[in-house]
Amino acid sequence: QVQPVESGGGLVQAGDSLRLSCTASGGTFRAGAMGWFRQAPGKEREAVAAISSFGATYYADSVKGRFTISRDNSKNTLYLQMNSLKPEDTAMYYCAAKRTLSTAVITAARGYDYWGQGTQVTVSS
């Protein structure tokens, strides 16, 4: 059973940057589609960014131009570079992976097979 493991979260000030990483424990991602989701207290989980098996990407409107999703299949790792962070970016960030290859980006949570435990990002004003 593949278990995504997130890292890189923390407490930062508005305008700062963070890079989240997601590696696989117990297996490999096998180049399946992957995504980053976030959930703030009292809010639903939302897709932040997603990447297909072949590099196509999706970004939520709220993070376009500030966040960049990338993957290094040789390292079995997914990244989320977050720049110009805002207090409204504060949330638990989750990595998700799909078992199979996908030419399309997947933005629905139900489309993923594996989920990490999350890493907290807190942005102070």
C-alpha positions, -999 to +999 in steps of 0.1 A: +000+000+000+015+033-011+014+060+015+021+096+005+041+115+030+040+153+030+067+176+044+077+213+042+048+230+059+053+256+086+045+290+100+055+319+078+046+355+072+026+369+044+047+373+013+070+344+022+075+312+003+074+275+011+080+244-008+059+213+000+072+178-009+054+145-011+072+112-013+059+077-013+062+053+016+057+016+010+059+018-028+061+042-057+037+066-074+043+049-107+039+082-125+001+083-118-017+116-118-012+136-086-025+166-068-024+189-039-055+197-019-060+219+011-086+222+038-090+251+062-111+248+094-148+249+087-142+247+049-144+219+024-113+203+010-104+220-023-080+212-051-051+236-052-030+221-080-028+189-100-005+174-125-012+146-150+011+117-157+025+136-187+029+170-171-003+188-178-012+211-148-042+227-132-043+255-106-071+269-086-078+305-095-068+316-060-032+304-065-025+310-102+007+328-107+018+321-071+020+283-068+038+258-090+033+221-090+060+198-103+071+162-101+103+143-103+095+107-112+131+096-107+128+107-071+092+096-067+084+130-054+057+157-059+064+193-051+043+224-046+063+257-047+042+284-029+053+320-033+037+353-022+018+334+005-013+350+019-032+345+052-060+329+032-036+301+022-036+289+057-048+253+057-038+217+060-023+206+027-027+171+014-009+152-013-030+128-034-020+102-059-038+080-084-027+045-089-029+045-127-015+068-155-038+096-166-034+120-195-058+144-177-054+163-146-077+152-118-093+178-096-119+157-078-108+142-045-127+110-054-104+105-084-074+097-062-065+064-046-039+074-020-038+103+005-012+116+028-018+127+064-012+164+055+012+191+064+000+224+081+007+257+064+000+288+085+005+323+071+004+352+095-005+387+084 
